[in-house]
Amino acid sequence: MRRTKAHRRQREEALPQLSKLPLLPRLISQTRSGAASWHPTTVTHVALAMGVGALLILTIEPIYAQGRRWIELVLWLCLAVFVWEWTVRLYYSRAKHGVVRYLASPGGIIDTVSALAVPIALAGGIATKSAWLFGAIWLLKLAPELSSLKLLRRVIAIEAGPLASVLAIFVLVLVVASTVVHVLERDEQPEVFGSVPATLWWAVATLTTTGYGDVVPHTPLGRLVAAAVMICGLFIFGLWTGILATGFAAENRRENFIKTWEYVSRVPFFSRLAPGAITDVTQMLRRLDLPPKVTVVRRGAAGDCMYFIAAGEVEVELQEKRIRLGEGAFFGELALLGDSIRTANVVTREVSTLLVLDLVDFRLLMARHPDLSQAIDAEARRRQAENQRGEAPNRDDWTTPGTSHDA
């Protein structure tokens, strides 16, 4: 996270200087900066979108015949972007990780293949249209950005044992079914079931419940075995699906717990709690990620939860003034202490992460941690008294972590 923030700060500091450059040098500089830091840029995404679109059009003969020059021009420009990225990363890898280590890494392999696959195919004498189809490899450049693929890799690594066990059952059923049906059908259909390897095609199609219908047993016993194989296929793929789904759910819960723990530890009221208490709080809070200018609370609406600001900033819109609350502050606590009608609008000013505590969970939490209950209750009563007296609180109080304003 620190590295990401540092990288973002460096890019923000470089923006004023880049904005003074002409368009083409600016794009080249941004692409070089992104490639050197191993982060994708807008140019990379545009090149991917245009390249894949051109590859699709490439296979439509009437359109390709009319606009061949333009289509190939787009493809060459996209290839130039990927070759440029690969070259820059090769240059900077000498000082960071080493060229060999970069080329052997998954990202390095993807960059290398993306840059060289099409030129090698063209140099090898492959037809132009067929050579450009190797550009489909460019889509692999999206793989490092997809968190779902990283999650899938972790799930497969964690659940490797159960997945391998189901795979062994799959292979066992596949071989046994092929052997049995070969014995039952070889005299009836020797051209299709004449050998066990030939029968494997039928077994795979049947076990996966695809059933193309191009190869079908004719004997009664053969059809009985086919029915059993179909039922086994449902069980096997159901097991695979259940293992992966359970693994995904467990990993998501683990990631959300870690992230929520980090956010909870930032809130001063919670940071003073013992680790066991923070665990209770983390399990009760819901994390809410919001973009700017989203209304979180509306004046006059009934409230049944309070909010803690883990990151970002919100603006409390009272009738006579506007107040900003930053990271560590909380609002809406009076809705949990008896006054359920919201008295102000609350709108996010930037990308914000809020931790939501519902009424039922609030009561459980307060029963387990009376000191936290007293702190929130005292702060809420103080704010309520100020509102009733019409006092204008100090602006610093609203932006100091740990302060609140009822909404």
Secondary structure, 3 states (H helix, E strand, C coil): CHHHHHHHHHHHHHHHHHHCCCHHHHHHHHHHHHHHCCCCCHHHHHHHHHHHHHHHHHCCHHHHHHCHHHHHHHHHHHHHHHHHHHHHHHHHHHHHCCHHHHHHCHHHHHHHHHHHHHHHHHHCCCCHHHHHHHHHHHHHHHHHHCHHHHHHHHHHHHCHHHHHHHHHHHHHHHHHHHHHHHHHHCCCCHHHHCCHHHHHHHHHHHHCCCCCCCCCCCCHHHHHHHHHHHHHHHHHHHHHHHHHHHHHHHHHHHHHHHHHHHHHHHCHHHHCCCHHHHHHHHHHCEEEEECCCCEEECCCCECCEEEEEEECCEEEECCCCEEEECCCCEECHHHHCCCCECCCEEEECCCEEEEEEEHHHHHHHHHHCHHHHHHHHHHHHHHHHHHHHCCCCCHHHHHCCCCEECC
